[in-house]
Structures are given as C-alpha cells and as structure tokens.
C-alpha cells in the first residue's frame, strides 16, 4: 500500500508551465486528466485490506469506512439456452488465461455515440459485471457431482450499489445457513455486503472501471470507480473458492439482472478492455462465446485481440 501511494502521489504532482495562458491551461487539463486516470488505475489495484465497505476520493489512496447495505434479492443469472445474436447470454468474449487469475480489471477505453440506454422502459438501468468462468471441482460445491461455482462482481444502477454475487449452479439443495437463495433448477445464489454507489448515467460509461481480486484463504474484493470516486467491498474467497479455479474473465455492460437486456440507442459503439494479473506476460486468448452471464445488451461484437505484457489484456468492440 505504501508503494502504491508513493506511485500515485508522484503521478498527481502538477508542475508549472511556460508559454501562453491558453497553452498552459490546455497542458494543465491534459495533465489533470492523466493524473485522475493514474489514480483510478492505482486504486483499482489496491482494495482495502479490511473487511467491510469503503469509499475514497481523488487524489487520496486512503479508504474511509462507510456503512454496508444489503445486496439485492435478485439473481444476475448465468447463461442459459442458445446463443443470441447480440452480446450476452454466452455470446461474449472472455479473457482466457493459461494460469490462475488473481485480479481482473474491466474498462471502456473508447465510447462513442452513446446517448441513451434502457432496460425495459427504465432509462439508465443497467449493470456492469466482471464474471469468472464456471468453476468445477471447487470445495464450495462440497463434492456434489456436476456442481459449478461462479463469482460475479456487479454494479447495479437501479440498486445504486456494488457487490459480489456468488452462485452454486447445479448443487441441488442450497447449503444450510449462509443466506443462500434458491434460484430454481438446483441453483443457489447469495450476495456479499454491498457498498452504496450513486446511479450513474450511461453517458458516463467511459469513466467507469471495475476490478475483482481473489485471495486464496482470504477476502475477495471488488473496487468500482466512477471518475474521481471509488467504492469497495469484500467477502470470503471460500464462498466459491474463486482463487483456486479462476482462469477466464468476462466484463461488459448489460441488463440489470434477471436475464434482462440493456438496449442502447442506434449508433452506439463501445470498446471493452479486460486486463488480468496472472503471474505471466503471455498474451491472453479471446474466448469467443465464452461469456457466463445471462444478461444481455443489443450490441453486436466486433473483432477481439489478445495482448501480452506486465498486465495482459484482451480488447474488443461492440456496436449497433
């Protein structure tokens, strides 16, 4: 944490400029934007090490404790049935890793032509989801044959909150205790504590960033940033044993739960980037039709590329 603070602190020092006032103002604006982006990136990689819910504001890297709220009693469902022609319900790219993932970060580097979005008749109603692969053989399934555990990191605009939703798919009977909810069909889900987040207009999509971190034997954490504000919550990794089997990551903007669709205006185009930390610099694989969520949007997928480096990532476009 000290090292991260030092890096960000260095990044946000604003110097003086020579030349005309207009040039100086332009340079200051550019540097300010770069500083804010550096802060968003740094804090997305630095969740609180404590249990609970927290908030931070630019340029501080210090998390302040806030009261947690209850997650929604609404399933953000796993995919089912045949693949649709547009994004979601499996028809999505996932960043596939040859090694276990300890952290994944989702962003929208370029957003053009987005003026409106609706889920049903409700404007600015959508979710951001960063989802794991369906994981077999984890301890969370308690030896039940065919059971899959699944972790979602979610921001829900209608619920005005961010939280993790955990699933045991095909487990049959829900485990006793632990607040599991029967989703039907032998599936069960429950939520982590949720952190309150304002409702954010879809036109601010490019300012949003979601990260998920898994710690074997410790706490998994969600960090959600919107511009100069950051929010985080945590929950035990043992709920799904994410850290032991996380090898693919999906991220997108989709319907706000229950298998719904986020319908964008005609002419909308969104670039999606999914980066991972996996102890490797090898390029990731774009897993086609490898999405796990049941929610959708009305955009069509474009080309996807996998890139290596200190933080490997995939990047693709979707538009209508």
C-alpha positions in Angstrom: 0.0 0.0 0.0 2.8 2.4 0.8 4.4 1.7 -2.5 1.1 2.4 -4.3 0.6 5.6 -2.5 4.0 6.8 -3.5 3.5 6.0 -7.2 0.1 7.8 -7.3 1.4 10.7 -5.3 4.2 11.1 -7.8 1.7 10.8 -10.7 -0.6 13.6 -9.4 2.0 16.3 -8.8 1.2 19.1 -11.2 4.1 21.3 -12.4 4.2 24.8 -13.8 4.2 25.7 -17.5 5.8 28.3 -19.7 4.2 29.8 -22.8 0.8 31.4 -23.3 -2.0 31.1 -20.8 -4.1 29.1 -23.3 -1.3 26.6 -23.8 -0.7 26.4 -20.1 -4.4 25.8 -19.4 -4.5 23.1 -22.1 -1.4 21.3 -20.7 -2.8 21.6 -17.2 -6.1 20.0 -18.3 -4.3 17.2 -20.0 -2.1 16.6 -17.0 -5.1 16.6 -14.7 -6.9 14.0 -16.8 -3.8 11.8 -16.8 -3.4 12.2 -13.1 -7.0 11.2 -12.5 -6.6 8.1 -14.8 -3.4 7.1 -12.9 -5.3 7.4 -9.6 -8.2 5.3 -11.0 -5.8 2.6 -12.1 -3.8 2.6 -8.9 -6.8 2.4 -6.6 -8.5 -0.3 -8.7 -5.4 -2.4 -7.9 -5.4 -1.6 -4.2 -8.6 -2.8 -2.5 -8.9 -2.3 1.3 -7.2 -5.0 3.3 -10.0 -4.9 5.9 -13.5 -6.4 6.0 -16.4 -4.1 5.2 -17.3 -1.3 2.8 -15.2 1.7 2.0 -15.0 4.9 -0.1 -12.2 7.0 -1.4 -12.0 10.3 -3.4 -9.3 11.5 -5.7 -6.4 12.1 -5.1 -6.3 10.2 -1.8 -5.4 6.5 -1.7 -6.8 6.2 1.8 -10.1 4.2 2.1 -12.7 5.5 4.5 -15.1 3.1 6.1 -18.8 3.5 5.1 -21.9 1.6 6.2 -22.6 -1.5 4.1 -26.1 -2.1 2.7 -27.9 -5.3 1.7 -27.3 -6.7 -1.8 -30.4 -7.1 -4.0 -32.7 -10.1 -3.7 -32.5 -10.5 -7.4 -30.4 -13.0 -9.4 -27.9 -11.8 -12.0 -28.3 -15.1 -13.8 -25.9 -17.5 -15.5 -26.3 -18.0 -19.2 -28.8 -20.5 -20.5 -30.2 -21.8 -23.8 -29.0 -20.9 -27.3 -26.7 -18.0 -28.1 -28.3 -14.7 -29.1 -27.1 -12.6 -32.0 -26.2 -9.8 -29.7 -24.0 -9.6 -26.6 -24.7 -11.6 -23.5 -26.2 -15.0 -22.5 -22.9 -16.6 -23.5 -22.3 -14.6 -26.7 -19.4 -12.6 -25.3 -15.6 -12.6 -25.3 -13.8 -13.7 -22.2 -10.1 -13.2 -21.4 -8.8 -16.8 -21.2 -5.7 -17.3 -19.1 -3.3 -20.3 -19.1 -2.6 -19.6 -15.4 -4.8 -18.8 -12.5 -6.1 -15.2 -12.3 -5.6 -13.3 -9.1 -7.1 -10.0 -10.3 -9.0 -8.7 -13.3 -9.9 -5.1 -14.3 -12.6 -4.1 -16.8 -12.8 -0.7 -18.5 -14.3 1.0 -21.6 -11.4 2.8 -23.2 -13.5 4.3 -26.0 -17.2 5.0 -26.0 -18.8 6.8 -29.0 -22.3 7.6 -30.0 -23.9 6.5 -26.7 -26.7 8.9 -25.8 -29.3 6.6 -24.1 -30.0 3.1 -22.8 -33.0 1.4 -21.4 -33.7 -1.9 -19.6 -37.4 -2.4 -20.4 -38.9 1.1 -20.0 -36.3 2.3 -17.4 -33.6 4.7 -18.7 -30.1 4.4 -17.3 -30.9 1.0 -15.9 -28.0 -1.5 -16.5 -25.4 -3.5 -14.7 -21.6 -3.7 -15.1 -20.5 -7.3 -14.5 -17.0 -8.7 -14.2 -17.6 -12.5 -14.1 -15.5 -15.6 -13.5 -15.6 -18.8 -15.5 -17.9 -21.6 -14.3 -15.6 -23.5 -11.9 -15.9 -27.2 -11.4 -14.4 -29.3 -8.6 -14.1 -26.5 -6.0 -14.5 -27.1 -2.3 -17.5 -24.8 -2.4 -19.5 -27.5 -4.2 -18.9 -29.9 -1.3 -18.4 -32.9 -3.6 -21.7 -32.6 -5.5 -21.2 -34.1 -8.9 -21.9 -31.6 -11.7 -21.9 -28.6 -9.4 -20.2 -25.4 -10.6 -19.3 -22.4 -8.5 -19.3 -18.9 -10.1 -18.4 -15.4 -8.9 -19.7 -12.1 -10.2 -18.5 -8.6 -9.4 -21.5 -6.3 -10.1 -22.5 -2.7 -10.2 -26.3 -2.3 -10.4 -27.5 1.2 -11.4 -31.1 0.6 -10.2 -29.9 -0.8 -6.8 -27.3 2.1 -6.6 -24.8 -0.4 -5.2 -21.8 -2.6 -6.0 -21.5 -6.1 -4.6 -20.4 -9.7 -5.3 -23.0 -12.3 -6.2 -22.0 -15.9 -5.6 -23.5 -18.9 -7.3 -23.6 -22.7 -6.8 -25.0 -24.0 -10.1 -26.5 -27.5 -10.1 -25.8 -28.1 -6.4 -29.4 -29.3 -5.9 -30.3 -28.3 -2.3 -28.9 -25.0 -1.1 -26.4 -25.2 1.8 -28.0 -24.7 5.2 -27.2 -21.3 6.7 -25.2 -18.6 5.0 -28.3 -16.9 3.5 -28.3 -18.9 0.2 -31.3 -18.2 -2.0 -32.9 -20.9 -4.1 -32.9 -19.7 -7.8 -34.7 -22.8 -9.1 -33.4 -25.7 -11.2 -31.0 -26.7 -8.4 -29.1 -23.4 -8.5 -28.4 -21.2 -5.4 -27.0 -17.7 -5.1 -26.3 -15.1 -2.4 -24.6 -11.7 -2.2 -21.7 -10.1 -0.3 -22.3 -7.0 1.6 -23.0 -4.1 -0.9 -21.4 -0.7 -0.9 -23.7 2.2 -1.9 -22.9 3.9 -5.2 -24.8 6.7 -6.9 -26.9 6.0 -10.0 -24.7 6.8 -12.9 -25.9 7.9 -16.4 -25.0 5.6 -19.3 -23.3 8.6 -21.0 -20.6 8.4 -18.3 -19.7 4.8 -19.3 -16.1 5.7 -20.3 -15.4 6.9 -16.7 -16.3 3.6 -15.1 -13.8 0.9 -14.0 -14.4 -2.4 -12.2 -11.8 -4.7 -10.6 -12.1 -8.0 -8.9 -9.4 -9.6 -6.7 -9.3 -13.1 -5.4 -7.2 -14.2 -2.4 -6.8 -17.8 -1.5 -7.8 -18.3 2.1 -8.6 -14.6 2.5 -11.0 -12.0 1.2 -12.1 -11.4 -2.4 -12.6 -7.7 -3.2 -14.5 -5.5 -5.6 -13.4 -2.0 -6.5 -15.6 0.2 -8.6 -14.5 3.7 -9.7 -16.5 6.5 -11.3 -14.4 9.5 -12.2 -12.9 10.8 -9.0 -14.8 8.5 -6.7 -14.0 4.8 -5.7 -16.0 2.2 -3.8 -15.0 -1.2 -2.5 -16.5 -4.2 -0.7 -15.2 -7.6 0.2 -16.2 -11.2 1.0 -14.6 -14.6 1.9 -13.0 -16.4 -1.0 -14.2 -19.7 0.4 -17.8 -18.9 -0.7 -16.9 -20.0 -4.3 -13.2 -20.7 -3.9 -12.6 -18.3 -6.7 -8.8 -18.1 -6.2 -8.4 -21.8 -6.8 -10.0 -22.0 -10.2 -10.3 -18.5 -11.8 -8.9 -18.8 -15.4 -11.3 -16.7 -17.5 -12.8 -13.2 -17.0 -15.8 -11.6 -18.7 -16.6 -7.9 -18.4 -19.4 -5.9 -20.0 -22.3 -3.5 -19.6 -25.6 -5.4 -19.8 -29.1 -5.7 -18.4 -29.7 -5.1 -14.7 -30.4 -8.6 -13.5 -32.9 -11.3 -14.1 -31.7 -12.0 -17.6 -32.7 -8.6 -18.9 -31.3 -6.6 -21.8 -29.6 -3.2 -21.8 -30.8 -1.6 -25.1 -28.6 1.2 -26.4 -29.5 3.9 -29.0 -28.7 3.2 -32.6 -25.1 4.3 -33.5 -23.7 3.3 -30.1 -20.1 1.9 -30.1 -18.2 0.6 -27.0 -14.7 -0.6 -26.7 -14.2 -3.2 -23.9 -10.9 -4.0 -22.2 -10.3 -6.9 -19.8 -6.9 -7.0 -18.1 -5.7 -9.7 -15.7 -2.9 -10.3 -13.2 -1.9 -14.0 -13.6 1.9 -14.0 -12.9 2.6 -14.2 -16.7 3.4 -11.7 -19.5 1.9 -14.1 -22.2 -0.9 -12.8 -24.4 -4.4 -13.8 -23.4 -6.8 -15.7 -25.6 -10.1 -14.1 -26.7 -12.5 -16.8 -25.8 -15.4 -16.5 -28.3 -18.9 -17.3 -27.0 -17.3 -17.8 -23.6 -19.4 -15.4 -21.6 -21.1 -16.7 -18.4 -23.8 -14.1 -17.6 -27.4 -14.4 -18.7 -28.0 -10.7 -19.0 -27.5 -9.1 -22.5 -27.2 -5.9 -24.4 -28.4 -5.1 -28.0 -24.8 -4.5 -29.4 -23.0 -6.8 -31.8 -19.5 -8.0 -31.2 -16.6 -6.9 -33.4 -13.0 -8.1 -33.6 -11.1 -9.1 -30.5 -7.3 -9.1 -29.9 -5.2 -10.6 -27.0 -2.2 -8.7 -25.8 0.7 -9.7 -23.5 2.8 -7.6 -21.1 3.0 -6.8 -17.4 -0.8 -6.8 -17.3 -2.1 -8.9 -20.2 -5.5 -8.0 -21.7 -8.0 -8.5 -24.4 -9.8 -5.7 -26.2 -12.8 -5.8 -28.5 -15.5 -3.6 -29.8 -19.3 -3.9 -29.8 -21.8 -1.6 -31.7 -25.1 -1.4 -33.4 
